[in-house]
Amino acid sequence: MTELTQPALTIDALGKKCPIPIIMLAEQINFVPLNAVVAVLADDPAAYNDVPAWCRLKSHKHVGTFELPDGGWSIHVRRAY
């Protein structure tokens, strides 16, 4: 079962190559409240694995990865601290 939470912030990284989506996430995650969800929109195949790996590295929670209708993913991250 996936936690469905409306993202507090959506980062549009479509068309950007890694590590840009992760840099954007790292720069902006502290602007949302604790336990809020940030959605990273990305279509670089590396982001599919790299964003969840960044979550593990930084102890934030990878909530889920959802396919976008026009290609790419919405990768949801819950701010842990």
C-alpha positions in Angstrom: 0.0 0.0 0.0 1.4 3.4 -1.0 0.9 6.5 1.1 -1.0 9.0 -0.9 -0.2 12.4 0.3 -0.6 15.6 -1.7 2.9 17.0 -2.2 3.6 20.2 -0.4 6.1 21.1 -3.1 6.6 19.9 -6.7 10.0 20.3 -8.3 9.9 20.2 -12.1 13.1 18.6 -13.2 11.7 17.2 -16.5 14.3 17.4 -19.3 17.2 17.8 -16.8 19.9 15.2 -16.5 21.1 13.8 -13.2 22.4 15.1 -10.9 20.3 18.2 -11.5 17.1 16.7 -10.1 18.9 15.7 -6.9 20.5 19.1 -6.6 17.1 20.8 -7.0 15.7 18.5 -4.3 18.5 19.0 -1.9 18.2 22.8 -2.3 14.4 22.9 -1.7 13.5 20.1 0.7 14.1 22.3 3.7 11.4 24.7 2.5 8.6 22.3 3.3 7.4 21.3 6.8 8.7 18.2 8.5 7.0 15.1 7.3 5.7 16.9 4.2 6.1 15.3 0.8 8.1 16.8 -2.1 7.4 15.5 -5.6 10.3 15.5 -8.0 9.2 15.3 -11.6 12.0 13.7 -13.7 12.4 11.9 -16.9 16.1 11.1 -16.8 16.3 7.3 -16.3 19.1 7.8 -13.7 16.8 9.8 -11.5 14.5 6.7 -11.1 17.3 5.1 -9.0 19.3 8.1 -7.9 16.5 10.0 -6.0 15.6 6.9 -3.8 19.3 6.3 -3.2 19.7 10.0 -2.1 16.8 9.5 0.3 18.6 6.5 1.9 21.9 8.4 2.0 20.2 11.5 3.6 17.7 9.5 5.8 14.6 11.0 4.1 11.8 8.6 3.1 11.2 7.6 -0.5 7.4 7.4 -0.4 6.9 6.1 -4.0 7.6 6.6 -7.7 4.6 7.1 -10.0 4.7 7.1 -13.8 3.7 10.3 -15.5 1.2 10.0 -18.4 3.7 11.8 -20.9 6.8 9.9 -19.7 9.0 10.2 -16.7 8.1 9.9 -13.0 6.8 11.8 -10.0 9.2 10.6 -7.3 7.8 11.4 -3.8 10.1 12.1 -0.9 9.0 12.7 2.7 11.1 15.2 4.7 12.5 13.5 7.8 14.3 16.3 9.5 
